Each structure stands twice: as structure tokens, then as C-alpha cells.
Amino acid sequence: MKKIIIPLSIVILISAAQAQQKSGTVIYERVSQFTRRFNINGVENEAPQIKNDKFELSFGNNQSL
């Protein structure tokens, strides 16, 4: 039984150590809500605005872009 458990444990440990992701892409999204003030013909108005920004991070081989 020990002949099976020890090698199986070693294989599991080695595969877990190599399970790290080496490359990929992460996408971030930022949503901003704000109020914009403007003046038309002497009348001041406010309008709600929403701004969406998306950022993409690509990584691999100890580099990121």
C-alpha cells in the first residue's frame, strides 16, 4: 500500500506546483456616475451621466502589456 501512496502523493504535489497560469488576459471595467451641469439660455440644468471604461491587461512569460 505504501508503494502506491508515496508515488501518488509525489505526482499530486508536482502537478499542483505546475498548476499556475502562465499567460492570459484580465479585463477590468470601471463605471462612473456623475451629474453634468450646463446652462442653456440662462437656465441652469443638470443631467445624470454614466461613463464606462474598459481596461485590458495581457500577461505571459514574466511580461505584462
C-alpha positions in Angstrom: 0.0 0.0 0.0 2.9 2.4 0.8 4.3 1.7 -2.7 1.2 3.2 -4.2 0.6 6.1 -1.8 4.1 7.7 -1.8 4.4 7.9 -5.7 0.8 9.1 -6.0 1.5 11.8 -3.4 4.6 12.9 -5.3 2.7 13.1 -8.6 -0.1 15.2 -7.0 2.4 17.6 -5.5 4.2 18.1 -8.7 1.0 18.7 -10.7 -0.2 21.2 -8.1 3.1 23.1 -8.3 2.7 23.4 -12.1 -1.0 24.4 -12.0 -0.1 28.2 -12.1 -1.5 30.0 -15.1 1.4 31.3 -17.2 -0.4 33.6 -19.6 -3.8 35.2 -20.0 -5.9 38.3 -20.2 -7.7 40.2 -17.4 -10.4 42.7 -18.3 -11.4 45.5 -15.9 -14.5 47.6 -16.2 -15.0 50.9 -14.4 -18.4 52.6 -14.3 -18.6 56.2 -13.2 -21.9 58.0 -12.4 -21.9 61.8 -12.2 -24.1 64.8 -12.8 -23.2 67.3 -15.6 -24.3 70.9 -15.2 -25.0 73.1 -18.2 -26.5 76.4 -18.9 -28.9 77.0 -21.9 -30.3 80.5 -22.4 -29.7 81.5 -18.8 -31.4 78.3 -17.4 -29.1 76.0 -15.5 -29.8 72.3 -15.9 -28.4 69.1 -14.5 -28.2 65.8 -16.4 -27.1 62.5 -15.0 -24.2 60.9 -16.9 -22.7 57.4 -16.9 -19.2 56.7 -18.2 -17.9 53.1 -18.8 -14.2 52.5 -19.2 -12.7 49.1 -20.0 -9.1 48.2 -19.4 -7.4 45.0 -20.7 -4.2 43.5 -19.2 -2.4 40.8 -21.1 0.3 38.8 -19.4 2.7 36.0 -20.1 6.3 34.9 -19.8 7.0 37.4 -17.0 5.8 40.3 -19.0 2.6 42.4 -19.0 1.1 44.7 -21.6 
